[in-house]
Amino acid sequence: MQLCSMKMYTWRDVHPDFKLNGTTYSHEDLREVGYSLVKEGVEFEQTIGDFLLDWLSEKPTMEVFTSGSTGEPKHIHLKKEQMVNSALATGSFFGLEPEQTALHCLPSRFIAGKMMLVRSIVLGLHMDYLEPSSRPLQFSDKKYDFCAMVPLQVSRSIERLYQIDKLIVGGAPVTGKLKELLQDRPTKVYETYGMTETVTHIAVKKINGHNSSDFFITLPDVTVSKDERDCLVVDAPKVADEPVVTNDLVNISSKNEFEWLGRHDNIINSGGVKLIPEQIEAKLAELFDTRFFVAALPDEKLGERLILVMEGEGDVDQIKKRMEASKELEKYEQPKEIYFLMAFLETDTQKILRKENIERLSL
């Protein structure tokens, strides 16, 4: 049952229907759980405990860290009230009800993991947590109504996704190959768009089955526009004090729908042609199973020349032939050179660090 109105909910409350690993806790009991996890838990449990103690304190804000995928990781302060608003918006969009089940399998150091806990506390979900791994469903047969994963976890859980009813995926773009694998799965899978500054996702798009789309739809009370660079501007007053200007290139179809194209700061100007790496990578993803990215190196004639960087080892001639035979790649989208790195540098959330990896190339 739902004893407190969602409209009156504050960050000081613990929903009466909330359960953590099968047990109901009051505010004070949950604080004791936090102390216990910090003192006696393993590393991932200690981060959950740290979050609980921070969330249940009287401080109206919480310090969180950005992922560092587009620069140095930094810490920012989010209002707990805004985190509650984000949880309520997610609950409304996905129709999440008290006593529904949720699986938490993300690191709780970052905003995505913290918000899984907040959603459960605010919405009254019955949450189980597992140690974050690339195969979170490997040792569990339990079914859940709601879960959040990164693409790597999804790709390594394909055969067991039937255990999840609604799954949100974020942290990195979902590849075309992964989308293909998801099409015949009963799970309703949604790719998310958001960032730490917007308290995780502010928009989602269904990527499998009925109503799948290339366009993100904003959550309640969120609208979008573009600036003079064609980059996304997010107006989400319930989760951010000011409009958030991003470096994400987008097509906008309405104030509530947009298509993500790539990062403005990744644009390559090669011989006067502007190339968006993410768009080229989407085409190349159909050709290769290993991880890769495209980037630019200085070039006297072109200004910048397009290169392909692949993880592991490979036959350059075979790779070139495969790209040349592609009907998707335009002539100017063909990388001029191919480089290999045995293992990519990446963030803690498994995003490839493009700049740092390029600096490691033997040029």
Buried (B, 14 or more C-beta within 10 A) or exposed (E): EEEBEBEEBEBEBBBEBBBBEEEEBEEEEBBEBBEEBBEEBEEBBBBBBBBBBBBBEEEEBBEBBBBBBBEEEEEEEBBBBBBBBBBBBBBBBBEBEBBBBBBBBBBBBBBBBBBBBBBBBBBBBBBBBBEBBBEBBEEBEEEBBBBBBBBBBBBBBBEBBEBBBBBBBBBBBBBBBBBEBBEEBEBBBBBBBBBBBBBBBBBBBBBBBEEBEEBBBBBBBBBBBBEEEEBBBBBBEBBBEEBBEBBBBBBBEEEBBBBBBBBBEBBBEBEEBEBBBBEBBBBBBBBBEEBBBBBBBEBEEBBBBBBBBBBEEBEEEEBBEBBEEBEEBEEBBBBEBBBBBEEBEBBEBBBBBBEEBBEEBEE
